[in-house]
Amino acid sequence: MTVTTTSSETPASSETAASSETAASADATAELAGVATPAPRPRSRRRRRWFAIAAVVVVVGAGVGVWIANPFASTGHAATGAVDSADPTSLATVTQQSLSSQTEVPGTLGYAGSYSVVVPASSGASPSSGQLSGGGQPSEGGASSGTFTALPAAGQVVSQGQSLYSVSLSPVVLLYGATPASRGLSEGMTGTDVAQLNADLVALGDATSAQLDPKSDYFSWATEVGVEKLQAALGVTQTGTLDLGQAVFLPTAAKITTVNATLGGPAQPGGPVLQASYTTRQVVADIETTQQSDVAVGDQVTITLPGTQTTPGTVTSIGTIASSATGGSSGSGSGSSTMASGSGSSPAGGSGGTPTLAVDITPTDPAATGGLDQAPVEVTITTASVTNALVVPVTALVAQASGGYAVEVAGAAGARNLVPVTLGIFDDADGLVQVHGSGLSAGQRVVVPSQL
């Protein structure tokens, strides 16, 4: 780098002149090192990296000019630059194009939600039938127990109306609902658990909406008839009442992830049976808390799958509880009494104590994600977009001593022109930035560091 100064002294002594020039150079260097103008609000660690590698800096102020000597000695090609005593430079073209501000974060592809299904505790015999819930046998304290006689396989999907597992040859049916089973249901009872039973009976075709209001929270004679039809389909005694333990309420179909119980083993009240998730495909990504303002629900993303295939998606929720450990919180998932309240897992987690938030992403085409579970992926989140923007590489930005930024434009015959610019959005993935500057136009050439 060449430092040009002016002096009214005559060179009486070569040593004195050299000393003065050395002092002026040191002052200019010190001034250059102290003018780190803050960048606009950083959007990601990648952006900070782009600023860190911006090697071309021009400082104008205090009567001292510091610049790269003759940076345009060769202008035949963009890859060709001049090399002086400091850093080599080259040229880049100002373009007019669409630009998206993007943030890249790691994620994990899997299924939404996570639940632990347990054997419900009951109070013994059913008052209407004399049978024990879930086909169990009485145990000390009046609770039911039995033997697991049927269990699903890991990876199996169980839907509403199907048997989730069996205890002592009695199937436990899966029904949909957010309210857990906590009591036996019979005619005359009311409550949210009755309302979801009525809705399920209509959805399964065991009653019509004309016979049974699916929004009603009253256990009517029509409910009793519907329960009898459900019991007939399951091959159990048609009592018209739903005993505690005969059904498990989950919010949606269950994809079995782990089976905890053992076929032939005891079904003890409160004991674990299996772990399940929703069947909805989901990506969970972690963002640093400093990036929270950069990401919003509804943002479009690109998911890079194992094997480098890509598929689009949408941010559906952002966690509110920061985590610094592997497995952060997620905004999805809800539980019932037969399952521990779950959430989409966040395997990326924070490292080194850096607080992170979990972001849930729904793929636009779930089938395009394949069948992988807990697979690492890369997520590129688009936070803003513009069209017809003037765009330069981030490394073309020049910090000015008076504040703000400029770009150094190459003119004819090696002329240089420092043009102040204001900054728009950043494309962190490609290292580009939108700029506005008087006299700046597409097709002009700007100075950037050479890529050696």
N, C-alpha and C positions, 0 to 999 in steps of 0.2 A: 504494500500500500504506500502511495506517495503522498507526502504532506507538503503543501505549498503555502509559504508564508511570504509576507513582504516586510522589508526592513529598510530604514533610511541610512543605516550605518555603512561605511565602506569597509571592505575586507582588509583591515590593517594587519590582521594576524590570522593565519589559517586555523590556528588552534582556537582563537576566540570565536571565529565564525562557526566552527564545528561544534563548539560547546553550546552556542546559542541555538543552533539548529537542533541539536540533541534535546535541549530543554523544551523547545517548542513542540517537538515531536512527542515528547513524554507527556506534556500538558494535553495535547490533542488526544493521545491514546487514553489518558485518564478520563478526559471529558466523554470520549466515546463509550467507555466502560460504564459510565454513570448515567446514561440517558435511556435506560430501559423503560420506554413508555408502555404502560399497561395495555395489553391487548383487550379488545372487546370481550365480553363474558365468554370464557372458554366453554366449549361444548363437550369436550372429551379429552382423555389423555392423548389421543392421536393428534388433536389439534395442538396441544402443547408441544408435542414432538415436532410438528411442522414448524412452529415458531423457533424451536431450538436449533433446527438445522438451517434456518435462514441465514446464510453466511454473508450476504451483501448488505451492508449497513452504510447509510450516508448520514452524516451529521453536519448540519449547517447552523452556525451560530457563533457568537463571541468573536467574530472576525476571523475565524479559522475555518477553512474548507477542507474536508477529508473525502477523497473519492478514489476510485480505482483508475489508475492511469491507463489511458488508451484501451478501454475495454472492448472496442469494436475494431480491432486491427484487422480482423477477417470477418466479413459479413455474408459470405457466400451461402452458409448453411446454419440452421439453428443449433446444430451440435458443435459448431466451431466457435471458439471464444479466444480471448486474449489471456495470457498468463503473465502477471507482473510479479513483483517481489512478494505479494501476499497470496490471495486465493484466485484460482482460475475462474473465469466467468463464461457464460454462453448466453444465447438469446432465446426467448420464448415469444410466441405470438399471442396478442390479445384477441380473444375469440368472443363472439356473441352467440349464446347458446342457452338452453335450459339448464338449470342447476338445482340440485337437491342437497339439502343439508342432511348428512347421515352420521349416525353413531354406530360403531360396531361393538357388540358385546357377545360373550359366550353364552350358550344356552343348553338346555337338555330337552330332548324330544321324548314325550311319553304320553300318558293319559291323565286327564284332569281328575282331581280328587283322590283321596286315599282314606280307606275306612277299615276298621277292625270290627268284624262281626263276632259277637259273643253269645253264649247260651243265655237266654233271658231267665231271670229268677222268677219263680211262680210261687203261689201260696198253697199249692196242692191240688186237690180235686176240683174239677169244674162243677159248680152248683147245679148245672142243668143236665149234665150227662154222666157224672160220676167218673169221667175219664180225666187223666192227668194231661196237662198241656204238653205238647210236643211228644206224646207217647211215653213220657217218662214214668219212673216208679217213685213212690214216696221215699224220702230220705229224712234223716234226723232234722227237726225244725220245720217239717212240712214242705220243704223245697223239693222240686222234681229233679230227677236225674235219670239217666238212661244210657244207652249205648249208641254210638254213631254207626248207622247201618248204610249210609250213603253220603258221599262227599263229592263235590265238584273237583275238576282237575284245574291246575294252574293254566291260565290262558283262556279258559272257558268263559263264555258270556252267558249270563242268566238273566232272562227278561221277566217282566211282570206276569204272574200267573203260573210260573214254572217253579218246580221244587228247587230250593237252594241247597238243602241238605236234609237228611232224615235221621231221626232219633227213634230207636226201637221200632223201626219199620214205618213210622209215621212221618210223612213229608212235611217240611217247613216251607211254606210258599212265600215267594217274594212278591210283595206289593209295593206300589209307589207312594211315597209320602215323606214329608219332612219331619212329621211328628212321630216319635218312636212308639213302639208298642209297649205299653206299661200296665195294661189290665186286659181282662177278658171283656169282649163286647157282646151285648145281647139287647133284645128289644126293650125300648123305653129309655135307653141311654143317649146322652148327647155329648158333644165335644168335637174338637178338631180331629181327633183320631177317627171318630165316626164319619165325619165329613169326607176324609180321604178314603175311607173304606167304601162309602157310597160312590164316589167318583171312580174308584177302581172297578167296582162291580159293573158300572155302566161301560167303562172302557173295555173291559174283558168280554162284554156281551152277555153277562149273566143277568142283566136287567136293562131295560130301555129307559131313555130319559123321560118318556111319558109315564112309565111305571115308577121310576125313582129319580128324584131331583138330584143330580150329581153334586149340587152345591149345598144340599141339606146336611145339617149336622145332627139329625135325629135318626136313631135306629128304629125304623118302622117295620111293618110286616113285609113291605117290599124289600127292605134290606135283608130280612131273614130269609126270604125266598131266594134272593141273589146269593147269599152265603151257602144255602143248601146246594145250589147249582155249582158253585165253586168247589164245594166239598165232594160233590159227585165226580167232577172232572179230576180231582186229585185221588179219588178212590178211597176216601175215608168216610166214616160214619156221618150221615147228613143230619146234623143237630140244629142247624140254623143259627148257631152262636159261634163266635170266633174266640176260642180259648187263648189265653196268653201262652205264647210259645208255638202256636200253629202258623204264625206269619211273622215275617220280618219286613219292616217298612224301610226302604231306601229311596233316595231322591230319584234314581233312574236305574236303568239296567246296570248290572254289576259285571265288570271284567275281573275275574279271579286272578289275583297276583300271587298270593301265597296261601297254602292250606296249612293251618296250625294243628288241627285236630287229626287224630289217627283213626282210621276205619277199625271198628271194634273196640275203640277206647271209650272211656267214660265221658258222658256229656254232663259235666258238672255245671250247675248254675253259675254264671259269671265267667266260665272258662272260655278261652279263645277258640273260635271255629276256623275263621279264615280272614284274609285281608283282600280287599277289593278296591277297584277304582271305577270312575265313570268310563264309558266307552268313547267319550269325546277325546279326539286327538288334541294335544296341547304342547306348546313349547314354553318352558319357564326359563327366563333369562335373568341375570343379576346386573343391576346398574349401581354405580356408586351413588351415594346420596348427593354428591355434588352435581350429578347429571339429572337429578330429579326434574328440574325445570325444563329439561330438553326433551322429555318424553311425556306424551299424553295419551289417554285412552282414545282409540280411533286412528292413531298413527299407523301408517302402512310400513311393513317390514319385508325384507327378503331373507328367507331362511336357507342357508347353505347346508345341505344334508351331507352325511358321510358319502364320499364318492363324488363330491363337488356339484351334484345336481342342486338346482335352486327351485324354490316354490314360494309364492307370496303368502302373507298373513297379515293379521291386524292385532294391535295391542288391545286386549279386552279388559285388563285390570292391572293396577299398580299397587303393590303392597304398601302398607303404612307403617309397618314395624321394621326398623332397621336391624340388620343382623351382621355380625362380624365373623360368624362361624359358618362352616359348610352346612348347607341346608337351610336357607333363609325362608322367610314367611312368604306365603302367596295369598292372593286375594280370592282364590276360588276354593270351593269345597264346603260342604256343610254336613253335619253328622246327625245321628240319631242314637237312641239308647243302646241299640244293638251294634253300634260302631262308634269308635272314637272319632271325634270331630277331626276331619282331615283337611289338607290343603295340598295344592300342587307342590311337589317337592322342588327345591331350588338347589340342585347339587353343585352348581358353580360356586355359590357362597362367596363370602369375603375372605381374602387372604391377608395375613399380616395385620389383622385387626381393622382393616378398612371397612367402614360401615357400608352395607349394600341394601338395596330394596329388590324384591322379587317382582318381575313383570310377567304376567300371563299373556300368551300370544296364541291366537286361534288360527290355524292354517286355513287359507281360502279353499283349498282342495285337500281335504284330509286324506283322500286315497293316494295323493301324490307323495305323501310322507312314508308310505310303506307300512310295514308292521313292526319296525324296531321300537323297542321300549328302553328308556333311560339311555338314549344314544346322544353323544355330544354333537352339537351343531353350532354354527356361527349365525348370529342374527344382525342384520344391518337395518337399523331403524331410520326411516325417513322422517325428519322432524319439520322440514319446511321445503317448499319448492318455488322457483321463479322461472319465468320464460323470458327470452330475449335479453339476458343479462350479459354485461361485459364481464369477462372472466379472465383471471390471471392465476398463475401458480402462487401458492402462499409464499414460496421462497422469493418471489419478486417484491414482496413488501419491504419497504425501507423505513425504519424508525427515524423520526425527525427530532432534533433537540428541542424544538418548540412544542412538541406534542403531535400526536397523530401519525399518519403514514403517508408514503408517497411511493411511486414507481419510477424508475429511471428509463425513459423512452429513448430509443436509438433513432437518430435522424440520419439525413443524408451526409455523406462524407465524414462519418464518424462523430457527428454532432450528438450531444447528450442533452436531455431536458428532463428535469426532475418535476414530475406532475403530482401534486397532492391529491390523495384519494380518500373517500370515505368507504367503509367496508359494509357489505351486505352479509349474505349467508355464506357459510363454509360448507364445502364438501370434504369432510374429514377423510373419507375413504380414498379419494383421488388427490387430495392435497390442493384443492382449488378454492378460490374465494371470489365472490362478486364484488366489483369495485365501481365507484362513481367518481369521475374526475373531469374537470373542464378541459376540453380539447382531446380527451382520450377516446379512441375509437377502435373498432375491430380492425385487425390487420396490422396494427402497429407492433413494433418489437420492443420488448422490455428485457432488462438485464436480470439474469438469474445465476445462481452458482452452477458451475459445471458439475455434471455427475461423473466423477472419476471412478 
